[in-house]
Amino acid sequence: MSIRIYNDGLAGASALENSRAEQLSRTGGTGKPGAGAGPGGEDQVQMSSLSEALTAAQSQRATNVQQLAAAYQSGHYHVDSTDVSRALVSHALEAGGAEND
């Protein structure tokens, strides 16, 4: 993926703004020369570790859901209605308290 910035034709932009836009495009927006620039001066995008963590969490969630579905279908998944009702009431009270802040 490459991004091209064309500075000509910027209506109302001063020479200083044009110069700053050129500088940012050369530095990759970091202010450090060469940062973000790949071979041949092309920009590169680097995904953070957050995307990897989200992918791992999504995979773990899918595994958990599959395990719960299998347990439910086999008749081995039992829910304590008292625990569920307490959790619902607790959540409702917490949500109500947050709205009043």
C-alpha positions as CSV (number, residue, x, y, z in Angstrom):
1,M,0.0,0.0,0.0
2,S,1.3,3.4,-0.8
3,I,0.1,6.9,-0.1
4,R,0.8,9.8,-2.4
5,I,0.5,13.4,-1.3
6,Y,0.2,16.0,-3.9
7,N,0.9,19.5,-2.6
8,D,0.1,21.5,-5.8
9,G,-3.4,22.8,-5.9
10,L,-3.9,23.2,-2.2
11,A,-6.3,26.2,-2.1
12,G,-5.5,28.7,0.7
13,A,-2.5,26.8,1.9
14,S,0.5,29.0,2.7
15,A,4.0,28.1,1.7
16,L,4.8,27.3,5.3
17,E,1.9,24.8,5.4
18,N,3.0,23.3,2.1
19,S,6.6,22.9,3.4
20,R,5.3,21.3,6.6
21,A,3.2,18.8,4.6
22,E,6.2,17.9,2.5
23,Q,8.3,17.4,5.6
24,L,5.7,15.2,7.2
25,S,5.4,13.1,4.1
26,R,9.1,12.6,4.0
27,T,9.4,11.6,7.7
28,G,6.3,9.4,7.8
29,G,4.5,11.9,10.2
30,T,6.9,11.2,13.1
31,G,9.2,14.2,12.6
32,K,12.2,11.9,12.3
33,P,13.7,11.6,8.8
34,G,13.4,8.2,7.3
35,A,10.9,6.9,9.9
36,G,8.1,5.0,8.2
37,A,9.8,5.1,4.9
38,G,10.5,1.8,3.2
39,P,12.8,0.9,0.4
40,G,12.8,3.3,-2.4
41,G,11.2,6.0,-0.2
42,E,7.8,4.3,-0.1
43,D,5.7,4.6,3.1
44,Q,5.0,1.4,5.0
45,V,2.3,0.6,7.5
46,Q,3.1,-1.5,10.5
47,M,0.3,-3.0,12.6
48,S,0.7,-2.7,16.3
49,S,0.8,-5.6,18.7
50,L,-2.8,-4.6,19.7
51,S,-4.1,-6.1,16.5
52,E,-2.3,-9.4,17.3
53,A,-3.7,-9.4,20.8
54,L,-7.3,-8.7,19.5
55,T,-6.9,-11.6,17.0
56,A,-5.7,-13.9,19.8
57,A,-8.6,-12.8,22.1
58,Q,-11.1,-13.4,19.3
59,S,-9.7,-16.9,18.7
60,Q,-9.9,-17.7,22.4
61,R,-13.5,-16.4,22.6
62,A,-14.5,-18.5,19.6
63,T,-13.0,-21.6,21.3
64,N,-14.8,-20.9,24.6
65,V,-18.1,-20.4,22.7
66,Q,-17.6,-23.7,20.9
67,Q,-16.9,-25.5,24.2
68,L,-20.0,-24.0,25.8
69,A,-22.2,-25.0,22.8
70,A,-20.9,-28.5,23.0
71,A,-21.5,-28.8,26.7
72,Y,-25.1,-27.4,26.3
73,Q,-25.9,-29.7,23.5
74,S,-24.7,-32.7,25.4
75,G,-26.7,-31.7,28.5
76,H,-23.6,-31.0,30.6
77,Y,-24.1,-27.3,30.9
78,H,-26.1,-26.3,34.0
79,V,-26.7,-22.8,35.1
80,D,-27.4,-21.7,38.7
81,S,-30.4,-19.4,38.3
82,T,-29.6,-17.7,41.7
83,D,-26.1,-16.7,40.4
84,V,-27.5,-15.4,37.2
85,S,-30.2,-13.3,38.9
86,R,-27.6,-11.9,41.3
87,A,-25.3,-11.0,38.4
88,L,-28.2,-9.3,36.5
89,V,-29.2,-7.2,39.5
90,S,-25.6,-6.3,40.3
91,H,-25.0,-5.3,36.7
92,A,-28.2,-3.2,36.6
93,L,-27.3,-1.4,39.8
94,E,-23.8,-0.6,38.6
95,A,-25.1,0.6,35.2
96,G,-27.7,2.8,37.0
97,G,-25.0,4.3,39.2
98,A,-22.9,5.1,36.2
99,E,-25.7,7.0,34.5
100,N,-26.2,9.2,37.6
101,D,-22.6,10.5,37.7
